[in-house]
Amino acid sequence: MNFSDLVASRASVRKYTDQPVPDELVMQLLEWAHDAPSGGNLRPWEFILIESAGQKQAVVETTFAGRDESKSNPQKWILTAPLVIAVCADLAKIKGRYGETSIWPHLPYLDCSAAVENILLGAVELGLASCYVSGFHEQELSAVLGLPEDVVPIALLPIGYAAESPARRPRGPVAEQIHRERY
Ligand SMILES: Cc1cc2nc3c(=O)[nH]c(=O)nc-3n(C[C@H](O)[C@H](O)[C@H](O)COP(=O)(O)O)c2cc1C
């Protein structure tokens, strides 16, 4: 698929078939993620692959939809995905190089978002689908994933074959959000 078609056909999918995702496709997604740009070339991401029903359920229980952060509002649709990739960041790697700068708290999110976008677009290229999920309680998810102290979860990416074809979500004209020289 050419790049224009790839970008235009990516959409957040929230319903998947039972068909498992072959290991070689998962590895390809993670290779593409690892090719993303990264501040200082530190590549601080750590990927956790979650496939078992029990661990998926535990992960979903740490999530919430929209602005209602209560425990009774988990993103249950994630359970339809045969695979969930938890994208995490190793803060120690970043602190070691940038800990004295004002930008360092942002770097885990900036770095991992670049890797996430490669996975989201790569999924489309491979006939798969995904959705960027950041609605989770960080400390609870860290505990479920067994993260060491300096590793934090950044995103959950359910991955699978789409069982829905969402219409392209509305976007206003980009021209309205372009400025020249100054805002
Ligand atoms: C940083 C970020 C966090 C998001 N978190 C969630 C989430 O927790 N749950 C969810 O269903 N979608 C989540 N989304 C997906 C957005 O809702 C989606 O990208 C947006 O509605 C546009 O739709 P599209 O991806 O189909 O273009 C997130 C997207 C981004 C970029």
PDBQT file of the ligand as one rigid body, heavy atoms in Angstrom, charges set to zero:
ROOT
HETATM    1  C1  LIG A 201      -2.961   9.665  22.879  1.00  0.00    +0.000 C 
HETATM    2  C2  LIG A 201      -4.205   8.929  22.459  1.00  0.00    +0.000 A 
HETATM    3  C3  LIG A 201      -4.943   8.267  23.416  1.00  0.00    +0.000 A 
HETATM    4  C4  LIG A 201      -6.089   7.550  23.065  1.00  0.00    +0.000 A 
HETATM    5  N1  LIG A 201      -6.742   6.811  24.018  1.00  0.00    +0.000 NA
HETATM    6  C5  LIG A 201      -7.824   6.089  23.661  1.00  0.00    +0.000 A 
HETATM    7  C6  LIG A 201      -8.461   5.257  24.618  1.00  0.00    +0.000 A 
HETATM    8  O1  LIG A 201      -8.077   5.168  25.789  1.00  0.00    +0.000 OA
HETATM    9  N2  LIG A 201      -9.521   4.533  24.200  1.00  0.00    +0.000 N 
HETATM   10  C7  LIG A 201      -9.984   4.562  22.909  1.00  0.00    +0.000 A 
HETATM   11  O2  LIG A 201     -10.943   3.861  22.613  1.00  0.00    +0.000 OA
HETATM   12  N3  LIG A 201      -9.396   5.346  21.980  1.00  0.00    +0.000 NA
HETATM   13  C8  LIG A 201      -8.333   6.097  22.322  1.00  0.00    +0.000 A 
HETATM   14  N4  LIG A 201      -7.676   6.847  21.377  1.00  0.00    +0.000 N 
HETATM   15  C9  LIG A 201      -8.149   6.817  19.968  1.00  0.00    +0.000 C 
HETATM   16  C10 LIG A 201      -8.869   8.105  19.572  1.00  0.00    +0.000 C 
HETATM   17  O3  LIG A 201     -10.145   8.115  20.154  1.00  0.00    +0.000 OA
HETATM   18  C11 LIG A 201      -8.954   8.153  18.029  1.00  0.00    +0.000 C 
HETATM   19  O4  LIG A 201      -7.647   8.192  17.490  1.00  0.00    +0.000 OA
HETATM   20  C12 LIG A 201      -9.738   9.382  17.551  1.00  0.00    +0.000 C 
HETATM   21  O5  LIG A 201     -11.084   9.310  17.932  1.00  0.00    +0.000 OA
HETATM   22  C13 LIG A 201      -9.675   9.540  16.019  1.00  0.00    +0.000 C 
HETATM   23  O6  LIG A 201     -10.165   8.394  15.380  1.00  0.00    +0.000 OA
HETATM   24  P1  LIG A 201      -9.250   7.573  14.359  1.00  0.00    +0.000 P 
HETATM   25  O7  LIG A 201      -8.080   7.001  15.137  1.00  0.00    +0.000 OA
HETATM   26  O8  LIG A 201     -10.149   6.483  13.825  1.00  0.00    +0.000 OA
HETATM   27  O9  LIG A 201      -8.778   8.514  13.306  1.00  0.00    +0.000 OA
HETATM   28  C14 LIG A 201      -6.528   7.547  21.707  1.00  0.00    +0.000 A 
HETATM   29  C15 LIG A 201      -5.769   8.226  20.743  1.00  0.00    +0.000 A 
HETATM   30  C16 LIG A 201      -4.610   8.887  21.110  1.00  0.00    +0.000 A 
HETATM   31  C17 LIG A 201      -3.781   9.558  20.043  1.00  0.00    +0.000 C 
ENDROOT
TORSDOF 0
